[in-house]
Amino acid sequence: MNRRSFLKWANLAGLAVGLPSGSAFGAAPEDAKPGASASALPTKKVASPETILLKDYRPKSIYKIPVTEIPKAKFPLIDMHSHPYAKTAREIEEWIKNMDEVGVEKTIILAMATGAEFDEIHRKYAKYPERFETWCGFDFTGYDKPGFGPAAIKELERCQQAGARGVGEIHDKGQGLRSGKAKAPGMHPDDPRMDSLLEKCGELGMPISLHVADPIWMYQKMDRNNDGLMNAYHWRLDNQPNIVGLSGMVDILERTAARHRNTTFIACHFANLDYDLGRLGEVLERNANLYADISARYAETAPIPRFAAQFYAKHADRLVYGTDMGVDKAMYRVTFRILESLDEHFYEVEQFSYHWSLNGFGLSDAILRQVYRDNAAGLLAARRL
């Protein structure tokens, strides 16, 4: 199942809505249930090459080359970017079973919530303290009124006392901050109104998972020159008024990190500089309190395996593993194939919703250890100092 389908199934506040699909926890489709007659199954129509739409394009590689299957990560890993996909105790236990099979030691649940909503999410996952850690959101109530800050800090402290160990995922795609259902249109992370709240996170030892912008294709014209059109159209931002562009949001991220040196920030999804890793490297080098997670940007970097591998080698100490794509074993395994193998020209359209082929990076053991676990473990342990 692709990420867009899973997010709709999960019905998470603040995440984008997608196409319907089955799930790791859902029931089988009607036409796949045992006992369904052949006559009851839908018949597929053969499309003319002249009428095939890009969204329906499903190429298959013709190359007779090695195919690497990696059922379990080479080293234990910490997933620094996931969400409360599992809703019941049974689903959480099934998730843990999947984690065991693929080698995930611990998963960070980015609840994006405060108040009773956070408490309920934390209550479910706190039963498994060795396997999950829950992070809260921000309360933006009254952000547009004088005196914003103290109440938000009070709720942050309450969430920490209730069990929150970090904050996230906080979004700003160019129109203002969003934390689950809480929104602050027009207020960005570098806004002075955010200063006391971000400083308090540093005092409390709570890292912030911050999502700025979206992939470059979402801002570009939806035309025949858009390289990521298949995916971009569903998440488009080119038609949004008064939006800060991707480059401007990266500037905001850097100003925020520079302004709050005692607070640790994790830029989600390569800070959406997957198309310009050189710039991301420069931003990381200038800001020692900034990390980047690699979640949900595997397909965006897999077309450039040599350059991406060089980036990992140079900045391996500042990257952390993440998924943000559900709980399926197949989902985890495709990330391992991209990171660990040297496979070439393979497709994962259903998972990533891009039409292009992917390639493996063949990262070294030393880099894999850092990205899979060591960086995250060090970041999480530093909170106890």
SEKEBA-587636 format. One record per residue (C-alpha): residue number from 0; x, y, z. Coordinates in steps of 0.25 Angstrom, whole numbers, plus 2048, in hexadecimal, padded with zeros to 3 digits. Each point is the difference from the previous one (the first is absolute). Layout:
BEGIN
<node num="NUM" x="X" y="Y" z="Z"/>
...
***
This chain:
BEGIN
<node num="0" x="800" y="800" z="800"/>
<node num="1" x="805" y="80E" z="7FD"/>
<node num="2" x="802" y="80B" z="80A"/>
<node num="3" x="7F5" y="808" z="7FB"/>
<node num="4" x="7F6" y="7F4" z="802"/>
<node num="5" x="805" y="7FD" z="80E"/>
<node num="6" x="7FE" y="80E" z="805"/>
<node num="7" x="7F2" y="801" z="7FB"/>
<node num="8" x="7FE" y="7F2" z="808"/>
<node num="9" x="806" y="806" z="80C"/>
<node num="10" x="7F8" y="80C" z="7FF"/>
<node num="11" x="80A" y="808" z="807"/>
<node num="12" x="7FD" y="80F" z="803"/>
<node num="13" x="80A" y="809" z="7F8"/>
<node num="14" x="804" y="7F6" z="7F6"/>
<node num="15" x="7FC" y="800" z="7F2"/>
<node num="16" x="7F4" y="7F8" z="7FB"/>
<node num="17" x="803" y="7F5" z="7F5"/>
<node num="18" x="7FA" y="7F5" z="7F8"/>
<node num="19" x="7F9" y="7F4" z="807"/>
<node num="20" x="807" y="7F3" z="801"/>
<node num="21" x="800" y="7F4" z="809"/>
<node num="22" x="80A" y="800" z="80D"/>
<node num="23" x="808" y="7F8" z="808"/>
<node num="24" x="7F4" y="800" z="80A"/>
<node num="25" x="7F4" y="801" z="7F7"/>
<node num="26" x="7F7" y="7F5" z="7FA"/>
<node num="27" x="803" y="7FA" z="7F2"/>
<node num="28" x="7F8" y="806" z="7F4"/>
<node num="29" x="7F3" y="7F9" z="7FD"/>
<node num="30" x="805" y="7FB" z="7F3"/>
<node num="31" x="80C" y="7F9" z="807"/>
<node num="32" x="7F8" y="7F9" z="80B"/>
<node num="33" x="800" y="7F1" z="800"/>
<node num="34" x="7F5" y="7FA" z="7F9"/>
<node num="35" x="7FE" y="80B" z="7F6"/>
<node num="36" x="7FC" y="7FA" z="7F2"/>
<node num="37" x="809" y="803" z="7F4"/>
<node num="38" x="7F4" y="806" z="7F9"/>
<node num="39" x="7FE" y="80A" z="80C"/>
<node num="40" x="80E" y="805" z="7FE"/>
<node num="41" x="801" y="80D" z="7F8"/>
<node num="42" x="806" y="7FF" z="7F2"/>
<node num="43" x="80C" y="809" z="7FC"/>
<node num="44" x="7FF" y="808" z="7F4"/>
<node num="45" x="80C" y="801" z="7F7"/>
<node num="46" x="804" y="80F" z="7FE"/>
<node num="47" x="805" y="805" z="7F3"/>
<node num="48" x="80E" y="806" z="801"/>
<node num="49" x="7FA" y="80D" z="7FB"/>
<node num="50" x="7F7" y="801" z="80C"/>
<node num="51" x="808" y="7FB" z="80C"/>
<node num="52" x="801" y="80B" z="80A"/>
<node num="53" x="80D" y="803" z="808"/>
<node num="54" x="7F9" y="7FD" z="80D"/>
<node num="55" x="7FD" y="7F2" z="7FA"/>
<node num="56" x="80E" y="7FD" z="7FB"/>
<node num="57" x="806" y="7F4" z="806"/>
<node num="58" x="80D" y="7FC" z="7F9"/>
<node num="59" x="808" y="7F3" z="803"/>
<node num="60" x="80F" y="7FF" z="7FE"/>
<node num="61" x="805" y="7F8" z="7F5"/>
<node num="62" x="80E" y="7FF" z="805"/>
<node num="63" x="806" y="7F2" z="804"/>
<node num="64" x="808" y="805" z="80C"/>
<node num="65" x="801" y="7FC" z="80E"/>
<node num="66" x="7F4" y="802" z="809"/>
<node num="67" x="804" y="802" z="80F"/>
<node num="68" x="7F6" y="7FC" z="80B"/>
<node num="69" x="803" y="805" z="80D"/>
<node num="70" x="7F5" y="7FB" z="80A"/>
<node num="71" x="807" y="806" z="80C"/>
<node num="72" x="809" y="80D" z="802"/>
<node num="73" x="80F" y="7FD" z="801"/>
<node num="74" x="800" y="806" z="80D"/>
<node num="75" x="7F6" y="804" z="80B"/>
<node num="76" x="7F9" y="80D" z="7FD"/>
<node num="77" x="7F8" y="80B" z="807"/>
<node num="78" x="7F5" y="806" z="7F7"/>
<node num="79" x="7FF" y="80E" z="803"/>
<node num="80" x="7F4" y="804" z="7F8"/>
<node num="81" x="7F3" y="7F8" z="801"/>
<node num="82" x="7F2" y="803" z="805"/>
<node num="83" x="7F5" y="7FA" z="808"/>
<node num="84" x="7FC" y="7F7" z="7F5"/>
<node num="85" x="7FC" y="7F4" z="809"/>
<node num="86" x="7F3" y="804" z="807"/>
<node num="87" x="7FD" y="7F3" z="809"/>
<node num="88" x="809" y="7F7" z="809"/>
<node num="89" x="7FF" y="7F5" z="7F6"/>
<node num="90" x="805" y="809" z="7F5"/>
<node num="91" x="80B" y="805" z="808"/>
<node num="92" x="804" y="7F2" z="803"/>
<node num="93" x="800" y="7FD" z="7F1"/>
<node num="94" x="809" y="80C" z="7FE"/>
<node num="95" x="80A" y="7FB" z="80A"/>
<node num="96" x="800" y="7F3" z="7FA"/>
<node num="97" x="803" y="806" z="7F2"/>
<node num="98" x="80B" y="809" z="807"/>
<node num="99" x="806" y="7F3" z="806"/>
<node num="100" x="801" y="7F9" z="7F2"/>
<node num="101" x="806" y="80C" z="7F9"/>
<node num="102" x="80A" y="805" z="80B"/>
<node num="103" x="7F9" y="80C" z="806"/>
<node num="104" x="804" y="802" z="80E"/>
<node num="105" x="7F8" y="80C" z="803"/>
<node num="106" x="7F6" y="809" z="7F9"/>
<node num="107" x="7FE" y="80F" z="803"/>
<node num="108" x="7F1" y="803" z="800"/>
<node num="109" x="7FE" y="80E" z="7FB"/>
<node num="110" x="7F2" y="803" z="806"/>
<node num="111" x="7FF" y="80F" z="7FB"/>
<node num="112" x="7F6" y="801" z="80C"/>
<node num="113" x="7FE" y="807" z="80D"/>
<node num="114" x="7F5" y="7FF" z="80B"/>
<node num="115" x="7F7" y="7F4" z="801"/>
<node num="116" x="804" y="7FB" z="7F2"/>
<node num="117" x="80F" y="7FF" z="804"/>
<node num="118" x="7FC" y="7F9" z="80D"/>
<node num="119" x="7F8" y="7F5" z="7F9"/>
<node num="120" x="80B" y="7FE" z="7F5"/>
<node num="121" x="80B" y="7FF" z="80B"/>
<node num="122" x="7F7" y="7F7" z="809"/>
<node num="123" x="800" y="7F5" z="7F4"/>
<node num="124" x="80E" y="800" z="7FD"/>
<node num="125" x="806" y="802" z="80E"/>
<node num="126" x="7FD" y="7F2" z="803"/>
<node num="127" x="80C" y="7FC" z="7F7"/>
<node num="128" x="80A" y="80A" z="805"/>
<node num="129" x="80C" y="7F9" z="7FA"/>
<node num="130" x="7FA" y="800" z="7F2"/>
<node num="131" x="7F9" y="80D" z="7FF"/>
<node num="132" x="802" y="80E" z="804"/>
<node num="133" x="7F5" y="80B" z="7FF"/>
<node num="134" x="803" y="80E" z="7FC"/>
<node num="135" x="7F5" y="80B" z="802"/>
<node num="136" x="7FC" y="80C" z="7F8"/>
<node num="137" x="7FF" y="80F" z="802"/>
<node num="138" x="7F3" y="807" z="805"/>
<node num="139" x="7FF" y="80D" z="7F7"/>
<node num="140" x="7F3" y="805" z="807"/>
<node num="141" x="800" y="80F" z="800"/>
<node num="142" x="80D" y="801" z="7F7"/>
<node num="143" x="7FA" y="80C" z="7F9"/>
<node num="144" x="7FC" y="808" z="80E"/>
<node num="145" x="80A" y="807" z="809"/>
<node num="146" x="806" y="7F8" z="80B"/>
<node num="147" x="802" y="7F3" z="7F8"/>
<node num="148" x="80A" y="7F7" z="806"/>
<node num="149" x="7FE" y="7FD" z="80F"/>
<node num="150" x="7F4" y="7F7" z="7FE"/>
<node num="151" x="807" y="7F8" z="7F4"/>
<node num="152" x="80C" y="7FE" z="809"/>
<node num="153" x="7F7" y="7FC" z="80C"/>
<node num="154" x="7FA" y="7F5" z="7F7"/>
<node num="155" x="80D" y="7FC" z="7FB"/>
<node num="156" x="805" y="7FE" z="80E"/>
<node num="157" x="7F3" y="7F8" z="803"/>
<node num="158" x="802" y="7F7" z="7F4"/>
<node num="159" x="80F" y="7FD" z="804"/>
<node num="160" x="7FB" y="7FD" z="80E"/>
<node num="161" x="7F6" y="7F7" z="7FA"/>
<node num="162" x="80B" y="7F8" z="7F8"/>
<node num="163" x="803" y="809" z="7F3"/>
<node num="164" x="80F" y="7FF" z="7FE"/>
<node num="165" x="801" y="809" z="7F4"/>
<node num="166" x="7F7" y="808" z="7F6"/>
<node num="167" x="7FB" y="7FD" z="7F3"/>
<node num="168" x="7FD" y="800" z="7F5"/>
<node num="169" x="7FE" y="80F" z="7FE"/>
<node num="170" x="7FD" y="804" z="7F2"/>
<node num="171" x="802" y="80D" z="7F8"/>
<node num="172" x="7FE" y="7FE" z="7F1"/>
<node num="173" x="801" y="80F" z="7FE"/>
<node num="174" x="7F3" y="805" z="805"/>
<node num="175" x="802" y="7FF" z="80F"/>
<node num="176" x="802" y="7F6" z="80B"/>
<node num="177" x="7F8" y="7F4" z="802"/>
<node num="178" x="800" y="7F6" z="80B"/>
<node num="179" x="7F5" y="7F5" z="7FE"/>
<node num="180" x="7F3" y="808" z="801"/>
<node num="181" x="807" y="80C" z="806"/>
<node num="182" x="803" y="80B" z="7F5"/>
<node num="183" x="807" y="80D" z="800"/>
<node num="184" x="7FE" y="806" z="7F2"/>
<node num="185" x="80B" y="80B" z="7FD"/>
<node num="186" x="809" y="7FC" z="80C"/>
<node num="187" x="80D" y="7F9" z="7FC"/>
<node num="188" x="80A" y="7F9" z="809"/>
<node num="189" x="809" y="80C" z="800"/>
<node num="190" x="7F5" y="80A" z="805"/>
<node num="191" x="803" y="807" z="80D"/>
<node num="192" x="7F3" y="7FA" z="806"/>
<node num="193" x="806" y="7F2" z="7FF"/>
<node num="194" x="80D" y="804" z="808"/>
<node num="195" x="7FC" y="7FD" z="80E"/>
<node num="196" x="7FA" y="7F2" z="7FC"/>
<node num="197" x="80C" y="7FC" z="7F8"/>
<node num="198" x="809" y="804" z="80B"/>
<node num="199" x="7F8" y="7F8" z="80A"/>
<node num="200" x="802" y="7F4" z="7F7"/>
<node num="201" x="80F" y="801" z="802"/>
<node num="202" x="7FF" y="802" z="80F"/>
<node num="203" x="7F7" y="7F4" z="801"/>
<node num="204" x="809" y="7F7" z="7F7"/>
<node num="205" x="7F5" y="7FE" z="7F6"/>
<node num="206" x="805" y="7FF" z="7F1"/>
<node num="207" x="7F6" y="806" z="7F6"/>
<node num="208" x="7FD" y="7F8" z="7F3"/>
<node num="209" x="7FD" y="80C" z="7F6"/>
<node num="210" x="7FA" y="7FE" z="7F2"/>
<node num="211" x="803" y="80C" z="7F7"/>
<node num="212" x="7FB" y="801" z="7F2"/>
<node num="213" x="7FD" y="7F4" z="7F7"/>
<node num="214" x="808" y="7FA" z="7F4"/>
<node num="215" x="803" y="80A" z="7F5"/>
<node num="216" x="7F7" y="7FA" z="7F6"/>
<node num="217" x="7F4" y="804" z="808"/>
<node num="218" x="803" y="80F" z="7FE"/>
<node num="219" x="803" y="7FF" z="7F1"/>
<node num="220" x="7F6" y="801" z="7F5"/>
<node num="221" x="7F8" y="7F4" z="7FE"/>
<node num="222" x="804" y="7FE" z="7F1"/>
<node num="223" x="808" y="7F6" z="7F8"/>
<node num="224" x="80D" y="805" z="805"/>
<node num="225" x="7FD" y="7FD" z="80E"/>
<node num="226" x="809" y="7F4" z="804"/>
<node num="227" x="7F8" y="7FB" z="80B"/>
<node num="228" x="7F2" y="803" z="7FA"/>
<node num="229" x="7FA" y="7F3" z="804"/>
<node num="230" x="802" y="802" z="80F"/>
<node num="231" x="800" y="810" z="7FF"/>
<node num="232" x="7F2" y="801" z="7FB"/>
<node num="233" x="7FA" y="7FA" z="80D"/>
<node num="234" x="808" y="809" z="809"/>
<node num="235" x="801" y="80C" z="7F8"/>
<node num="236" x="804" y="80E" z="806"/>
<node num="237" x="802" y="808" z="7F3"/>
<node num="238" x="7F1" y="804" z="801"/>
<node num="239" x="801" y="805" z="80E"/>
<node num="240" x="800" y="810" z="802"/>
<node num="241" x="809" y="807" z="80A"/>
<node num="242" x="809" y="7F4" z="802"/>
<node num="243" x="80F" y="800" z="803"/>
<node num="244" x="808" y="7F8" z="7F6"/>
<node num="245" x="809" y="7F4" z="803"/>
<node num="246" x="80C" y="808" z="800"/>
<node num="247" x="7FA" y="80B" z="809"/>
<node num="248" x="7FC" y="7F5" z="80A"/>
<node num="249" x="80E" y="7FA" z="801"/>
<node num="250" x="805" y="80E" z="803"/>
<node num="251" x="7F5" y="801" z="80B"/>
<node num="252" x="805" y="7F2" z="805"/>
<node num="253" x="80E" y="805" z="801"/>
<node num="254" x="7FD" y="80D" z="807"/>
<node num="255" x="7F8" y="7F8" z="80A"/>
<node num="256" x="80B" y="7F6" z="803"/>
<node num="257" x="80A" y="80C" z="801"/>
<node num="258" x="7F7" y="807" z="809"/>
<node num="259" x="7FE" y="7F5" z="80A"/>
<node num="260" x="80E" y="7F9" z="801"/>
<node num="261" x="7FC" y="7F9" z="80D"/>
<node num="262" x="7F4" y="7F9" z="7F9"/>
<node num="263" x="802" y="7F4" z="7F7"/>
<node num="264" x="7F8" y="800" z="7F3"/>
<node num="265" x="7FE" y="7F4" z="7F7"/>
<node num="266" x="7FC" y="804" z="7F2"/>
<node num="267" x="7F6" y="7F6" z="7FA"/>
<node num="268" x="802" y="7FA" z="7F2"/>
<node num="269" x="80E" y="806" z="7FE"/>
<node num="270" x="7FA" y="80E" z="802"/>
<node num="271" x="7FA" y="7FD" z="7F2"/>
<node num="272" x="80D" y="803" z="7FA"/>
<node num="273" x="801" y="7F2" z="7FA"/>
<node num="274" x="802" y="807" z="7F3"/>
<node num="275" x="80B" y="809" z="805"/>
<node num="276" x="808" y="7F7" z="80A"/>
<node num="277" x="80C" y="80A" z="7FE"/>
<node num="278" x="7F8" y="80B" z="807"/>
<node num="279" x="7FB" y="7F7" z="80B"/>
<node num="280" x="80E" y="7FC" z="803"/>
<node num="281" x="804" y="80F" z="801"/>
<node num="282" x="7F4" y="802" z="809"/>
<node num="283" x="804" y="7F5" z="809"/>
<node num="284" x="80F" y="804" z="801"/>
<node num="285" x="7FB" y="80E" z="805"/>
<node num="286" x="7F7" y="7FB" z="80A"/>
<node num="287" x="805" y="7F6" z="80A"/>
<node num="288" x="7F2" y="7FF" z="807"/>
<node num="289" x="7FA" y="7FB" z="7F3"/>
<node num="290" x="7FE" y="7F2" z="7FB"/>
<node num="291" x="7F8" y="7FB" z="7F4"/>
<node num="292" x="7F7" y="7F3" z="7FF"/>
<node num="293" x="800" y="7F9" z="7F3"/>
<node num="294" x="7F1" y="7FB" z="802"/>
<node num="295" x="7F7" y="800" z="7F3"/>
<node num="296" x="80B" y="805" z="7F7"/>
<node num="297" x="805" y="7F3" z="7FB"/>
<node num="298" x="7FA" y="801" z="7F3"/>
<node num="299" x="805" y="80E" z="7FE"/>
<node num="300" x="80E" y="7FD" z="803"/>
<node num="301" x="801" y="7F2" z="7FA"/>
<node num="302" x="801" y="805" z="7F1"/>
<node num="303" x="80D" y="806" z="803"/>
<node num="304" x="807" y="7F5" z="808"/>
<node num="305" x="80F" y="804" z="7FE"/>
<node num="306" x="7FE" y="80F" z="804"/>
<node num="307" x="7F6" y="7FB" z="80C"/>
<node num="308" x="80B" y="7F6" z="805"/>
<node num="309" x="80A" y="80B" z="800"/>
<node num="310" x="7F7" y="809" z="808"/>
<node num="311" x="7FE" y="7F5" z="80A"/>
<node num="312" x="80F" y="7FD" z="801"/>
<node num="313" x="802" y="80F" z="803"/>
<node num="314" x="7F5" y="803" z="80A"/>
<node num="315" x="7FD" y="7F2" z="806"/>
<node num="316" x="802" y="806" z="80E"/>
<node num="317" x="7F4" y="809" z="7FE"/>
<node num="318" x="7F5" y="7F7" z="7F9"/>
<node num="319" x="7F6" y="7F7" z="807"/>
<node num="320" x="7F8" y="7F5" z="7FB"/>
<node num="321" x="7F1" y="802" z="7FF"/>
<node num="322" x="7F4" y="7FA" z="7F8"/>
<node num="323" x="7F3" y="808" z="801"/>
<node num="324" x="7F9" y="7F6" z="7F7"/>
<node num="325" x="7F8" y="7F6" z="808"/>
<node num="326" x="804" y="7F3" z="807"/>
<node num="327" x="801" y="7F6" z="7F5"/>
<node num="328" x="80C" y="7F7" z="7FF"/>
<node num="329" x="801" y="802" z="7F1"/>
<node num="330" x="801" y="80F" z="803"/>
<node num="331" x="80C" y="7FF" z="809"/>
<node num="332" x="807" y="7F6" z="7F7"/>
<node num="333" x="800" y="809" z="7F4"/>
<node num="334" x="807" y="80A" z="808"/>
<node num="335" x="80A" y="7F6" z="804"/>
<node num="336" x="802" y="7FC" z="7F1"/>
<node num="337" x="802" y="80F" z="7FC"/>
<node num="338" x="80A" y="802" z="80C"/>
<node num="339" x="808" y="7F3" z="800"/>
<node num="340" x="800" y="7FA" z="7F2"/>
<node num="341" x="806" y="804" z="7F3"/>
<node num="342" x="7F4" y="7FC" z="7F8"/>
<node num="343" x="7FC" y="808" z="7F4"/>
<node num="344" x="7F4" y="804" z="7F8"/>
<node num="345" x="7F5" y="7FB" z="808"/>
<node num="346" x="7F2" y="805" z="803"/>
<node num="347" x="7F7" y="802" z="80C"/>
<node num="348" x="7F5" y="809" z="7FA"/>
<node num="349" x="7F5" y="7FB" z="80A"/>
<node num="350" x="809" y="803" z="80C"/>
<node num="351" x="805" y="80E" z="7FB"/>
<node num="352" x="7F7" y="805" z="7F5"/>
<node num="353" x="80B" y="804" z="7F6"/>
<node num="354" x="802" y="7FB" z="7F2"/>
<node num="355" x="80F" y="7FF" z="800"/>
<node num="356" x="809" y="7F4" z="804"/>
<node num="357" x="808" y="7FF" z="80C"/>
<node num="358" x="80E" y="7FC" z="804"/>
<node num="359" x="807" y="7FB" z="80C"/>
<node num="360" x="80B" y="809" z="807"/>
<node num="361" x="809" y="7F4" z="806"/>
<node num="362" x="803" y="808" z="80C"/>
<node num="363" x="80C" y="7FB" z="809"/>
<node num="364" x="7FE" y="7F9" z="80D"/>
<node num="365" x="805" y="80C" z="807"/>
<node num="366" x="7F6" y="809" z="7FA"/>
<node num="367" x="7F5" y="7F7" z="802"/>
<node num="368" x="803" y="7FE" z="80F"/>
<node num="369" x="800" y="80F" z="801"/>
<node num="370" x="7F3" y="803" z="7F8"/>
<node num="371" x="7F8" y="7F4" z="805"/>
<node num="372" x="803" y="801" z="80F"/>
<node num="373" x="80C" y="807" z="806"/>
<node num="374" x="7FC" y="80F" z="7FC"/>
<node num="375" x="7F2" y="7FE" z="806"/>
<node num="376" x="805" y="7F9" z="80C"/>
<node num="377" x="80A" y="80B" z="803"/>
<node num="378" x="7F5" y="80B" z="7FE"/>
<node num="379" x="7F6" y="7F9" z="809"/>
<node num="380" x="80B" y="7FD" z="80B"/>
<node num="381" x="804" y="80E" z="800"/>
<node num="382" x="7F3" y="805" z="806"/>
<node num="383" x="804" y="7F9" z="80D"/>
<node num="384" x="80C" y="809" z="802"/>
***
